[in-house]
Amino acid sequence: MTATPTSAPEPLDVVVVGEALIDIVHSPEGQREYPGGSPANVAYGLGRLDVKAGLLTAVGRDARGQAIAAHLESAGVVLLPGSQSLARTATATADIAADGSAEYTFEIEWDLAPIALPYAPKVLHTGSIATFLAPGASVVKSLLEQAQGGCMVTYDPNIRTDLLGSHHEALGIFEELVPLTDVVKMSDDDARWLYPGKDLEDTARHILGLGADLCVVTRGSEGSLMATPGMQLNVPAIPSVVADTIGAGDSYMSALILGLLLRGSDGLAPTVLERIGTTASMAASITVGRPGANPPTHRELLAGMAR
């Protein structure tokens, strides 16, 4: 099948590839719907941080799909051509516990037409369901292969166990993708599910051994681990009163990508990683302090860092 080129009004700093869906949130306050999906949240967060970003996804032309398109547009995110390809937009139902944590159930179809990007953005990001769920996962892998040597590739597996096959199968998919990436970010829950019995430092070393240049493991209120082949650094979390945790990891990812775009010529030096990690932690802290996947604007993030 011939690949279809995407197009955008102007060059993008970041292209995000992955699912967009509607979060149906059940909480003690009642039911609400929010645009969501980890990659869509990352793209939206980047737009809020004034990064030129586009999303390649698969949604319907139904009311929920239009809500997602309007949500992305409100942050300046380009919905790339071919993204409105489904009959029905996917949903994720989130049940919020008293501590703000969320449990999800999904109704999702993930399928992408073969795509060739017309140019290399500075960063290609993907993750979550999109990298595991057939048939679209094979197209995502093809895009990562196309990106080799042309841009930085970032990856957040954001494990959703209800949608995966066996642990063996999921681990195999993950370990096939890591060599195609430069930066892998995951939560401590992701790390422990993928590598049960390993401590987080050993897991980070293993992922670096597969070919990544940077592995970041977030640990909620305990901060985050940032590891390169030459060093490991622990960055403290920034405390917040938690409304819920929806989108916190995605907000962290958006700010992490922003930091990588702005890092200059110092590479992955410890001082650079500490600054990037602290900024990403601030973004997550702001997000958990308010309901839904509601990441900070660039102004809010700068104000938080100035406090």
PASEBA-1860 file (N, C-alpha, C; in nm, 3 decimals):
! residues 307
1> MTATPTSA> 0.085/-0.119/0.000/0.000/0.000/0.000/0.088/0.124/0.000 ~ 0.054/0.224/-0.081/0.134/0.345/-0.091/0.112/0.435/0.030 ~ 0.220/0.484/0.083/0.209/0.573/0.198/0.157/0.708/0.154 ~ 0.076/0.768/0.241/0.016/0.898/0.215/0.095/1.005/0.290 ~ 0.147/1.108/0.220/0.219/1.213/0.291/0.124/1.301/0.369 ~ 0.166/1.342/0.488/0.090/1.440/0.564/0.134/1.579/0.522 ~ 0.058/1.679/0.559/0.097/1.816/0.532/0.051/1.903/0.648 ~ 0.119/2.014/0.669/0.083/2.108/0.774/0.112/2.247/0.723
9> PEPLDVVV> 0.046/2.350/0.780/0.065/2.485/0.729/0.209/2.534/0.737 ~ 0.284/2.491/0.834/0.422/2.534/0.850/0.498/2.424/0.922 ~ 0.632/2.425/0.913/0.710/2.321/0.980/0.678/2.315/1.129 ~ 0.673/2.193/1.180/0.640/2.170/1.320/0.765/2.132/1.396 ~ 0.776/2.179/1.519/0.887/2.138/1.604/0.868/1.994/1.651 ~ 0.745/1.955/1.680/0.716/1.822/1.732/0.596/1.763/1.657 ~ 0.610/1.641/1.612/0.497/1.562/1.563/0.472/1.450/1.663 ~ 0.348/1.442/1.712/0.307/1.337/1.805/0.220/1.239/1.729
17> VGEALIDI> 0.246/1.111/1.746/0.169/1.005/1.681/0.107/0.918/1.789 ~ -0.026/0.904/1.785/-0.090/0.816/1.882/-0.236/0.849/1.902 ~ -0.297/0.777/1.995/-0.442/0.783/2.011/-0.491/0.914/2.073 ~ -0.612/0.951/2.030/-0.688/1.058/2.092/-0.826/1.001/2.123 ~ -0.877/1.029/2.239/-1.006/0.973/2.279/-1.074/1.066/2.378 ~ -1.193/1.028/2.419/-1.267/1.104/2.519/-1.260/1.029/2.653 ~ -1.210/1.099/2.755/-1.213/1.046/2.892/-1.350/1.075/2.952 ~ -1.422/0.968/2.988/-1.548/0.982/3.060/-1.516/0.959/3.207
25> VHSPEGQR> -1.522/1.064/3.286/-1.471/1.059/3.423/-1.588/1.047/3.521 ~ -1.586/0.937/3.599/-1.682/0.918/3.707/-1.612/0.952/3.839 ~ -1.666/1.047/3.910/-1.606/1.087/4.037/-1.718/1.115/4.136 ~ -1.684/1.139/4.263/-1.788/1.172/4.361/-1.872/1.294/4.321 ~ -1.817/1.380/4.234/-1.889/1.499/4.191/-1.981/1.473/4.071 ~ -1.978/1.350/4.016/-2.062/1.318/3.900/-1.980/1.277/3.779 ~ -2.041/1.283/3.661/-1.974/1.241/3.536/-1.944/1.362/3.450 ~ -1.820/1.363/3.395/-1.781/1.467/3.299/-1.699/1.402/3.188
33> EYPGGSPA> -1.695/1.470/3.073/-1.617/1.420/2.961/-1.507/1.520/2.926 ~ -1.386/1.467/2.901/-1.273/1.548/2.863/-1.203/1.486/2.742 ~ -1.154/1.565/2.648/-1.065/1.508/2.547/-0.940/1.453/2.614 ~ -0.894/1.337/2.567/-0.778/1.276/2.630/-0.707/1.179/2.537 ~ -0.644/1.081/2.598/-0.553/0.992/2.527/-0.413/1.044/2.547 ~ -0.322/0.958/2.592/-0.188/1.005/2.630/-0.119/1.086/2.520 ~ -0.106/1.036/2.396/-0.038/1.117/2.295/-0.109/1.250/2.267 ~ -0.243/1.247/2.262/-0.317/1.372/2.241/-0.291/1.469/2.356
41> NVAYGLGR> -0.286/1.418/2.479/-0.255/1.504/2.594/-0.116/1.566/2.582 ~ -0.020/1.487/2.535/0.117/1.539/2.518/0.117/1.649/2.413 ~ 0.048/1.625/2.299/0.042/1.727/2.194/-0.024/1.855/2.247 ~ -0.135/1.840/2.318/-0.205/1.955/2.375/-0.114/2.029/2.473 ~ -0.046/1.953/2.559/0.046/2.015/2.654/0.156/2.091/2.586 ~ 0.208/2.039/2.476/0.311/2.110/2.400/0.257/2.240/2.343 ~ 0.135/2.234/2.289/0.074/2.356/2.238/0.058/2.461/2.346 ~ 0.016/2.418/2.464/0.001/2.511/2.577/0.136/2.572/2.617
49> LDVKAGLL> 0.244/2.500/2.590/0.378/2.549/2.622/0.440/2.626/2.505 ~ 0.356/2.661/2.408/0.399/2.743/2.292/0.495/2.671/2.199 ~ 0.487/2.539/2.196/0.565/2.459/2.102/0.479/2.432/1.980 ~ 0.534/2.448/1.860/0.462/2.417/1.737/0.451/2.266/1.724 ~ 0.330/2.214/1.744/0.311/2.069/1.750/0.194/2.026/1.663 ~ 0.205/1.905/1.610/0.096/1.845/1.534/0.070/1.705/1.585 ~ -0.054/1.658/1.569/-0.093/1.524/1.613/-0.143/1.443/1.495 ~ -0.087/1.326/1.478/-0.137/1.228/1.382/-0.208/1.120/1.462
57> TAVGRDAR> -0.340/1.105/1.441/-0.419/1.016/1.524/-0.529/0.953/1.441 ~ -0.626/0.890/1.507/-0.743/0.833/1.440/-0.864/0.858/1.529 ~ -0.949/0.951/1.486/-1.075/0.981/1.556/-1.187/0.981/1.454 ~ -1.310/0.988/1.503/-1.425/0.995/1.415/-1.461/1.139/1.381 ~ -1.556/1.152/1.288/-1.612/1.284/1.258/-1.740/1.308/1.339 ~ -1.756/1.231/1.447/-1.871/1.246/1.534/-1.850/1.362/1.630 ~ -1.947/1.383/1.718/-1.940/1.497/1.811/-1.817/1.489/1.900 ~ -1.782/1.369/1.946/-1.665/1.355/2.032/-1.536/1.382/1.955
65> GQAIAAHL> -1.531/1.337/1.830/-1.414/1.367/1.747/-1.400/1.516/1.720 ~ -1.512/1.583/1.698/-1.508/1.728/1.677/-1.464/1.799/1.806 ~ -1.505/1.746/1.921/-1.462/1.806/2.048/-1.312/1.795/2.064 ~ -1.255/1.680/2.026/-1.109/1.662/2.033/-1.039/1.759/1.940 ~ -1.089/1.772/1.815/-1.027/1.863/1.718/-1.030/2.006/1.769 ~ -1.143/2.048/1.827/-1.154/2.185/1.879/-1.061/2.205/1.999 ~ -1.051/2.104/2.083/-0.962/2.109/2.200/-0.817/2.130/2.157 ~ -0.773/2.052/2.060/-0.635/2.064/2.011/-0.613/2.201/1.947
73> ESAGVVLL> -0.709/2.243/1.866/-0.696/2.371/1.797/-0.687/2.487/1.897 ~ -0.755/2.473/2.012/-0.752/2.580/2.112/-0.612/2.602/2.168 ~ -0.527/2.500/2.158/-0.388/2.511/2.204/-0.292/2.534/2.088 ~ -0.346/2.551/1.967/-0.260/2.574/1.851/-0.200/2.448/1.792 ~ -0.254/2.330/1.829/-0.202/2.203/1.778/-0.267/2.171/1.644 ~ -0.187/2.132/1.545/-0.236/2.096/1.413/-0.281/1.950/1.416 ~ -0.407/1.925/1.380/-0.453/1.788/1.361/-0.417/1.747/1.220 ~ -0.321/1.656/1.206/-0.264/1.626/1.075/-0.363/1.555/0.984
81> PGSQSLAR> -0.355/1.578/0.855/-0.447/1.516/0.759/-0.451/1.364/0.774 ~ -0.569/1.309/0.756/-0.589/1.165/0.770/-0.628/1.122/0.909 ~ -0.631/1.217/1.004/-0.657/1.181/1.143/-0.805/1.156/1.173 ~ -0.896/1.212/1.095/-1.039/1.192/1.118/-1.087/1.077/1.029 ~ -1.047/0.956/1.066/-1.061/0.841/0.977/-1.157/0.733/1.028 ~ -1.207/0.745/1.151/-1.288/0.639/1.209/-1.437/0.675/1.205 ~ -1.519/0.571/1.218/-1.663/0.593/1.226/-1.704/0.644/1.364 ~ -1.625/0.609/1.465/-1.663/0.641/1.602/-1.537/0.671/1.684
89> TATATADI> -1.541/0.779/1.760/-1.427/0.818/1.842/-1.417/0.729/1.966 ~ -1.295/0.691/1.999/-1.270/0.603/2.113/-1.299/0.673/2.244 ~ -1.327/0.593/2.348/-1.350/0.646/2.482/-1.270/0.567/2.584 ~ -1.240/0.634/2.695/-1.181/0.570/2.813/-1.261/0.616/2.933 ~ -1.319/0.522/3.006/-1.395/0.557/3.125/-1.305/0.548/3.247 ~ -1.292/0.659/3.318/-1.203/0.668/3.434/-1.287/0.678/3.561 ~ -1.263/0.586/3.655/-1.326/0.591/3.786/-1.225/0.647/3.885 ~ -1.257/0.763/3.943/-1.165/0.834/4.030/-1.184/0.790/4.174
97> AADGSAEY> -1.075/0.744/4.237/-1.080/0.703/4.377/-1.066/0.825/4.468 ~ -1.083/0.802/4.597/-1.078/0.911/4.695/-0.943/0.981/4.696 ~ -0.834/0.908/4.664/-0.701/0.968/4.665/-0.668/1.038/4.533 ~ -0.763/1.040/4.438/-0.740/1.107/4.310/-0.688/1.017/4.201 ~ -0.650/0.894/4.233/-0.600/0.801/4.132/-0.714/0.755/4.043 ~ -0.679/0.710/3.920/-0.781/0.674/3.821/-0.762/0.532/3.773 ~ -0.874/0.459/3.759/-0.877/0.328/3.695/-0.956/0.340/3.566 ~ -0.903/0.282/3.456/-0.961/0.304/3.324/-1.018/0.176/3.263
105> TFEIEWDL> -1.126/0.193/3.185/-1.173/0.090/3.092/-1.189/0.158/2.956 ~ -1.157/0.084/2.849/-1.144/0.144/2.717/-1.241/0.083/2.617 ~ -1.287/0.168/2.526/-1.353/0.126/2.402/-1.278/0.197/2.290 ~ -1.188/0.123/2.224/-1.097/0.190/2.131/-1.068/0.102/2.010 ~ -1.062/0.167/1.895/-1.009/0.108/1.772/-0.889/0.192/1.733 ~ -0.777/0.126/1.702/-0.656/0.200/1.666/-0.608/0.152/1.529 ~ -0.627/0.236/1.429/-0.589/0.201/1.292/-0.543/0.329/1.223 ~ -0.429/0.322/1.156/-0.375/0.434/1.081/-0.345/0.390/0.939
113> APIALPYA> -0.376/0.476/0.842/-0.330/0.450/0.706/-0.178/0.466/0.702 ~ -0.109/0.392/0.614/0.037/0.412/0.602/0.068/0.558/0.571 ~ 0.159/0.615/0.644/0.189/0.758/0.637/0.339/0.778/0.618 ~ 0.373/0.879/0.538/0.513/0.924/0.529/0.516/1.071/0.566 ~ 0.594/1.107/0.667/0.604/1.247/0.706/0.679/1.324/0.597 ~ 0.632/1.446/0.563/0.693/1.520/0.453/0.829/1.580/0.488 ~ 0.861/1.590/0.616/0.987/1.646/0.660/1.011/1.593/0.801 ~ 1.133/1.608/0.849/1.163/1.563/0.984/1.140/1.677/1.082
121> PKVLHTGS> 1.049/1.661/1.178/1.039/1.759/1.286/1.163/1.750/1.373 ~ 1.173/1.839/1.469/1.285/1.829/1.562/1.268/1.709/1.655 ~ 1.141/1.678/1.690/1.110/1.565/1.777/0.989/1.491/1.720 ~ 0.998/1.359/1.719/0.883/1.272/1.692/0.854/1.199/1.821 ~ 0.732/1.216/1.873/0.693/1.151/1.998/0.581/1.052/1.974 ~ 0.587/0.939/2.044/0.477/0.844/2.042/0.468/0.774/2.176 ~ 0.365/0.692/2.190/0.354/0.617/2.314/0.218/0.557/2.334 ~ 0.206/0.489/2.446/0.082/0.436/2.498/0.020/0.331/2.407
129> IATFLAPG> -0.113/0.330/2.402/-0.189/0.228/2.330/-0.143/0.218/2.186 ~ -0.109/0.332/2.125/-0.075/0.338/1.983/0.042/0.250/1.945 ~ 0.131/0.224/2.039/0.250/0.146/2.007/0.232/-0.004/2.030 ~ 0.119/-0.043/2.089/0.095/-0.183/2.120/-0.024/-0.244/2.045 ~ -0.124/-0.162/2.011/-0.251/-0.214/1.962/-0.252/-0.223/1.810 ~ -0.271/-0.347/1.758/-0.282/-0.367/1.614/-0.418/-0.317/1.566 ~ -0.426/-0.275/1.438/-0.321/-0.277/1.337/-0.235/-0.150/1.334 ~ -0.277/-0.044/1.406/-0.207/0.083/1.395/-0.064/0.082/1.445
137> ASVVKSLL> -0.032/-0.010/1.539/0.103/-0.013/1.597/0.210/-0.035/1.492 ~ 0.180/-0.109/1.388/0.281/-0.135/1.285/0.314/-0.008/1.207 ~ 0.215/0.080/1.189/0.240/0.207/1.121/0.325/0.297/1.209 ~ 0.298/0.297/1.339/0.378/0.376/1.432/0.524/0.332/1.427 ~ 0.545/0.201/1.430/0.684/0.150/1.422/0.750/0.194/1.293 ~ 0.677/0.191/1.182/0.732/0.234/1.054/0.774/0.381/1.058 ~ 0.694/0.464/1.124/0.730/0.606/1.136/0.857/0.625/1.218 ~ 0.872/0.547/1.324/0.995/0.556/1.403/1.115/0.514/1.320
145> EQAQGGCM> 1.097/0.413/1.237/1.207/0.369/1.149/1.241/0.478/1.048 ~ 1.139/0.546/0.994/1.163/0.656/0.899/1.240/0.770/0.964 ~ 1.217/0.791/1.094/1.275/0.906/1.164/1.421/0.887/1.199 ~ 1.475/0.768/1.185/1.611/0.740/1.231/1.712/0.834/1.167 ~ 1.788/0.904/1.254/1.892/0.995/1.208/1.840/1.131/1.167 ~ 1.707/1.147/1.158/1.652/1.273/1.112/1.601/1.363/1.222 ~ 1.566/1.305/1.336/1.515/1.386/1.447/1.525/1.304/1.575 ~ 1.503/1.370/1.688/1.497/1.301/1.816/1.364/1.226/1.826
153> VTYDPNIR> 1.368/1.105/1.877/1.246/1.024/1.897/1.228/1.003/2.046 ~ 1.110/1.039/2.097/1.077/1.019/2.238/0.961/0.921/2.249 ~ 0.959/0.845/2.358/0.864/0.734/2.371/0.821/0.719/2.517 ~ 0.690/0.712/2.539/0.633/0.685/2.671/0.538/0.566/2.657 ~ 0.576/0.447/2.704/0.490/0.330/2.684/0.355/0.341/2.753 ~ 0.347/0.412/2.865/0.221/0.441/2.934/0.129/0.317/2.932 ~ 0.174/0.213/2.998/0.112/0.081/2.990/-0.035/0.083/3.034 ~ -0.121/0.027/2.949/-0.262/0.005/2.981/-0.286/-0.146/2.972
161> TDLLGSHH> -0.277/-0.214/3.084/-0.275/-0.361/3.084/-0.402/-0.422/3.026 ~ -0.516/-0.354/3.040/-0.641/-0.409/2.989/-0.641/-0.425/2.838 ~ -0.553/-0.351/2.769/-0.552/-0.353/2.623/-0.434/-0.430/2.565 ~ -0.352/-0.485/2.651/-0.235/-0.558/2.603/-0.262/-0.707/2.600 ~ -0.182/-0.777/2.521/-0.186/-0.923/2.524/-0.107/-0.972/2.644 ~ -0.032/-1.077/2.625/0.048/-1.131/2.734/0.163/-1.036/2.768 ~ 0.216/-1.053/2.890/0.333/-0.975/2.929/0.447/-0.999/2.832 ~ 0.467/-1.123/2.792/0.576/-1.158/2.700/0.561/-1.082/2.568
169> EALGIFEE> 0.440/-1.079/2.516/0.416/-1.011/2.389/0.438/-0.860/2.402 ~ 0.386/-0.801/2.509/0.401/-0.657/2.528/0.547/-0.618/2.548 ~ 0.619/-0.697/2.626/0.761/-0.669/2.648/0.839/-0.678/2.517 ~ 0.803/-0.775/2.434/0.870/-0.789/2.305/0.848/-0.668/2.217 ~ 0.725/-0.617/2.213/0.695/-0.498/2.133/0.774/-0.379/2.187 ~ 0.773/-0.362/2.319/0.845/-0.251/2.381/0.993/-0.257/2.347 ~ 1.053/-0.374/2.360/1.198/-0.385/2.339/1.236/-0.378/2.191 ~ 1.141/-0.397/2.101/1.168/-0.373/1.959/1.167/-0.223/1.928
177> LVPLTDVV> 1.087/-0.147/2.003/1.077/-0.004/1.977/1.189/0.077/2.042 ~ 1.235/0.037/2.159/1.335/0.117/2.231/1.458/0.148/2.145 ~ 1.514/0.053/2.068/1.631/0.086/1.987/1.604/0.192/1.880 ~ 1.476/0.218/1.850/1.440/0.320/1.752/1.419/0.457/1.816 ~ 1.441/0.466/1.948/1.416/0.590/2.022/1.543/0.648/2.081 ~ 1.535/0.773/2.118/1.645/0.841/2.187/1.615/0.861/2.335 ~ 1.487/0.885/2.366/1.445/0.913/2.503/1.325/0.826/2.536 ~ 1.334/0.752/2.647/1.222/0.672/2.697/1.183/0.727/2.833
185> KMSDDDAR> 1.056/0.763/2.846/1.003/0.808/2.975/0.893/0.712/3.016 ~ 0.893/0.669/3.140/0.789/0.578/3.190/0.763/0.607/3.337 ~ 0.647/0.560/3.385/0.619/0.569/3.527/0.681/0.451/3.599 ~ 0.689/0.461/3.731/0.740/0.348/3.808/0.647/0.227/3.794 ~ 0.516/0.252/3.781/0.423/0.139/3.758/0.452/0.070/3.625 ~ 0.478/0.148/3.521/0.514/0.090/3.390/0.640/0.004/3.404 ~ 0.740/0.061/3.472/0.869/-0.009/3.485/0.853/-0.141/3.559 ~ 0.774/-0.139/3.666/0.757/-0.261/3.746/0.672/-0.364/3.674
193> WLYPGKDL> 0.578/-0.319/3.590/0.499/-0.415/3.512/0.583/-0.479/3.404 ~ 0.662/-0.398/3.335/0.746/-0.452/3.227/0.858/-0.540/3.282 ~ 0.917/-0.499/3.394/1.033/-0.569/3.449/1.010/-0.601/3.597 ~ 0.920/-0.692/3.626/0.890/-0.726/3.766/1.014/-0.782/3.835 ~ 1.035/-0.738/3.957/1.149/-0.787/4.034/1.275/-0.705/4.019 ~ 1.280/-0.616/3.918/1.397/-0.530/3.900/1.374/-0.398/3.972 ~ 1.480/-0.342/4.032/1.463/-0.208/4.085/1.468/-0.107/3.971 ~ 1.424/0.013/3.996/1.409/0.112/3.890/1.542/0.148/3.826
201> EDTARHIL> 1.647/0.152/3.906/1.779/0.185/3.852/1.826/0.078/3.754 ~ 1.804/-0.049/3.788/1.842/-0.158/3.697/1.759/-0.155/3.569 ~ 1.629/-0.124/3.583/1.544/-0.113/3.465/1.593/-0.002/3.374 ~ 1.629/0.112/3.431/1.680/0.223/3.351/1.808/0.181/3.278 ~ 1.898/0.113/3.348/2.022/0.067/3.284/1.992/-0.029/3.169 ~ 1.894/-0.116/3.190/1.858/-0.212/3.086/1.806/-0.139/2.961 ~ 1.720/-0.040/2.981/1.664/0.034/2.867/1.773/0.111/2.794 ~ 1.866/0.168/2.868/1.979/0.235/2.804/2.063/0.134/2.725
209> GLGADLCV> 2.075/0.014/2.778/2.148/-0.090/2.707/2.082/-0.132/2.576 ~ 1.951/-0.111/2.566/1.880/-0.142/2.442/1.900/-0.035/2.336 ~ 1.955/0.081/2.376/1.987/0.181/2.276/1.940/0.322/2.303 ~ 1.858/0.344/2.405/1.814/0.481/2.436/1.931/0.562/2.495 ~ 1.927/0.693/2.473/2.029/0.782/2.529/1.991/0.834/2.666 ~ 1.859/0.842/2.692/1.808/0.892/2.818/1.686/0.811/2.858 ~ 1.683/0.766/2.984/1.567/0.698/3.039/1.521/0.775/3.162 ~ 1.393/0.812/3.162/1.335/0.887/3.273/1.225/0.801/3.335
217> VTRGSEGS> 1.232/0.780/3.466/1.128/0.705/3.537/1.066/0.797/3.641 ~ 0.937/0.826/3.625/0.868/0.911/3.722/0.817/0.825/3.836 ~ 0.819/0.883/3.958/0.785/0.807/4.078/0.684/0.882/4.165 ~ 0.594/0.956/4.101/0.492/1.027/4.175/0.552/1.124/4.275 ~ 0.507/1.117/4.398/0.553/1.210/4.501/0.699/1.191/4.539 ~ 0.760/1.082/4.492/0.901/1.056/4.522/0.995/1.115/4.418 ~ 0.941/1.185/4.318/1.026/1.250/4.218/1.049/1.163/4.097 ~ 1.159/1.187/4.029/1.188/1.113/3.907/1.336/1.079/3.898
225> LMATPGMQ> 1.361/0.966/3.831/1.496/0.918/3.805/1.530/0.951/3.660 ~ 1.643/1.018/3.639/1.689/1.050/3.504/1.824/0.984/3.485 ~ 1.831/0.894/3.385/1.951/0.812/3.369/2.004/0.820/3.227 ~ 2.134/0.834/3.214/2.206/0.823/3.088/2.310/0.713/3.105 ~ 2.378/0.673/2.998/2.482/0.569/3.016/2.591/0.608/3.115 ~ 2.606/0.738/3.139/2.714/0.782/3.226/2.675/0.819/3.367 ~ 2.546/0.833/3.395/2.508/0.877/3.530/2.359/0.855/3.555 ~ 2.322/0.858/3.684/2.183/0.855/3.726/2.159/0.968/3.824
233> LNVPAIPS> 2.047/1.038/3.805/2.015/1.157/3.883/1.873/1.147/3.934 ~ 1.853/1.174/4.063/1.719/1.177/4.121/1.673/1.323/4.137 ~ 1.558/1.354/4.079/1.503/1.490/4.084/1.380/1.488/4.173 ~ 1.373/1.571/4.277/1.258/1.569/4.368/1.128/1.610/4.298 ~ 1.017/1.559/4.349/0.886/1.603/4.304/0.856/1.740/4.364 ~ 0.759/1.809/4.305/0.713/1.937/4.359/0.575/1.914/4.418 ~ 0.559/1.934/4.549/0.432/1.900/4.615/0.313/1.977/4.558 ~ 0.197/1.912/4.562/0.074/1.975/4.516/-0.044/1.912/4.588
241> VVADTIGA> -0.150/1.988/4.608/-0.277/1.931/4.656/-0.343/1.865/4.536 ~ -0.369/1.733/4.545/-0.410/1.656/4.428/-0.561/1.662/4.409 ~ -0.603/1.708/4.290/-0.743/1.698/4.249/-0.765/1.561/4.186 ~ -0.685/1.528/4.085/-0.676/1.392/4.031/-0.545/1.382/3.953 ~ -0.509/1.261/3.915/-0.380/1.240/3.848/-0.393/1.227/3.697 ~ -0.512/1.254/3.642/-0.532/1.240/3.498/-0.441/1.338/3.424 ~ -0.361/1.285/3.332/-0.276/1.369/3.248/-0.148/1.416/3.311 ~ -0.121/1.377/3.435/0.000/1.427/3.501/0.126/1.379/3.430
249> GDSYMSAL> 0.130/1.250/3.398/0.246/1.196/3.328/0.262/1.256/3.189 ~ 0.150/1.284/3.123/0.156/1.344/2.989/0.204/1.489/2.997 ~ 0.161/1.561/3.100/0.209/1.697/3.121/0.360/1.697/3.147 ~ 0.404/1.601/3.228/0.548/1.585/3.252/0.620/1.563/3.119 ~ 0.562/1.476/3.034/0.625/1.444/2.906/0.634/1.567/2.816 ~ 0.529/1.646/2.811/0.530/1.768/2.729/0.643/1.861/2.773 ~ 0.653/1.882/2.904/0.756/1.972/2.955/0.896/1.913/2.936 ~ 0.906/1.780/2.944/1.034/1.714/2.918/1.077/1.740/2.774
257> ILGLLLRG> 0.985/1.727/2.680/1.018/1.753/2.539/1.057/1.899/2.521 ~ 0.983/1.991/2.583/1.019/2.133/2.575/1.161/2.154/2.625 ~ 1.195/2.093/2.738/1.329/2.107/2.792/1.436/2.054/2.698 ~ 1.406/1.941/2.632/1.503/1.885/2.537/1.520/1.975/2.415 ~ 1.411/2.039/2.373/1.420/2.133/2.260/1.504/2.255/2.294 ~ 1.500/2.297/2.422/1.564/2.422/2.462/1.701/2.402/2.526 ~ 1.750/2.278/2.530/1.867/2.252/2.614/1.997/2.311/2.560 ~ 2.000/2.353/2.434/2.121/2.413/2.380/2.229/2.310/2.352
265> SDGLAPTV> 2.353/2.350/2.369/2.466/2.266/2.328/2.524/2.182/2.442 ~ 2.459/2.183/2.559/2.515/2.112/2.674/2.472/1.966/2.682 ~ 2.398/1.919/2.583/2.363/1.778/2.576/2.282/1.732/2.696 ~ 2.327/1.620/2.755/2.257/1.561/2.869/2.343/1.570/2.994 ~ 2.408/1.682/3.013/2.489/1.704/3.133/2.399/1.703/3.256 ~ 2.453/1.666/3.374/2.370/1.660/3.495/2.294/1.789/3.524 ~ 2.357/1.905/3.506/2.288/2.031/3.533/2.170/2.051/3.438 ~ 2.187/2.008/3.313/2.081/2.019/3.214/1.964/1.929/3.253
273> LERIGTTA> 1.995/1.805/3.287/1.891/1.710/3.324/1.818/1.752/3.451 ~ 1.891/1.807/3.547/1.826/1.853/3.669/1.728/1.966/3.638 ~ 1.767/2.058/3.552/1.679/2.168/3.515/1.556/2.116/3.439 ~ 1.578/2.027/3.344/1.467/1.972/3.266/1.373/1.893/3.356 ~ 1.429/1.811/3.445/1.348/1.730/3.534/1.267/1.813/3.631 ~ 1.325/1.919/3.683/1.253/2.007/3.776/1.139/2.079/3.705 ~ 1.163/2.124/3.583/1.059/2.191/3.505/0.945/2.095/3.474 ~ 0.979/1.971/3.435/0.876/1.871/3.405/0.796/1.837/3.531
281> SMAASITV> 0.863/1.830/3.645/0.794/1.803/3.771/0.699/1.916/3.807 ~ 0.738/2.038/3.779/0.649/2.152/3.804/0.525/2.143/3.716 ~ 0.542/2.105/3.590/0.427/2.091/3.500/0.331/1.985/3.553 ~ 0.384/1.872/3.598/0.299/1.767/3.654/0.230/1.813/3.781 ~ 0.301/1.888/3.865/0.245/1.937/3.991/0.127/2.031/3.965 ~ 0.140/2.118/3.867/0.030/2.208/3.833/-0.089/2.128/3.781 ~ -0.063/2.026/3.702/-0.170/1.948/3.640/-0.250/1.870/3.743 ~ -0.184/1.806/3.839/-0.257/1.726/3.938/-0.340/1.814/4.032
289> GRPGANPP> -0.309/1.942/4.037/-0.382/2.033/4.125/-0.517/2.076/4.072 ~ -0.552/2.032/3.950/-0.683/2.068/3.893/-0.740/1.950/3.816 ~ -0.872/1.942/3.801/-0.934/1.822/3.743/-0.901/1.803/3.596 ~ -0.892/1.674/3.557/-0.874/1.639/3.416/-0.734/1.665/3.366 ~ -0.714/1.636/3.235/-0.584/1.658/3.172/-0.574/1.805/3.133 ~ -0.536/1.888/3.229/-0.536/2.034/3.212/-0.396/2.086/3.241 ~ -0.304/2.074/3.144/-0.164/2.109/3.168/-0.143/2.260/3.172 ~ -0.030/2.304/3.223/-0.006/2.447/3.235/0.025/2.513/3.101
297> THRELLAG> -0.003/2.642/3.094/0.049/2.723/2.985/0.197/2.752/3.012 ~ 0.264/2.803/2.910/0.405/2.838/2.929/0.419/2.944/3.038 ~ 0.326/3.039/3.040/0.331/3.146/3.142/0.313/3.087/3.282 ~ 0.217/2.994/3.296/0.194/2.932/3.428/0.316/2.852/3.472 ~ 0.379/2.784/3.378/0.498/2.704/3.411/0.612/2.794/3.455 ~ 0.633/2.903/3.383/0.740/2.996/3.421/0.713/3.058/3.558 ~ 0.584/3.091/3.583/0.549/3.148/3.714/0.573/3.047/3.825 ~ 0.539/2.921/3.800/0.565/2.818/3.899/0.713/2.802/3.928
305> MAR> 0.794/2.807/3.825/0.939/2.792/3.843/1.000/2.913/3.914 ~ 0.934/3.027/3.902/0.988/3.149/3.965/0.957/3.156/4.114 ~ 0.861/3.073/4.160/0.822/3.079/4.300/0.932/3.019/4.389
END
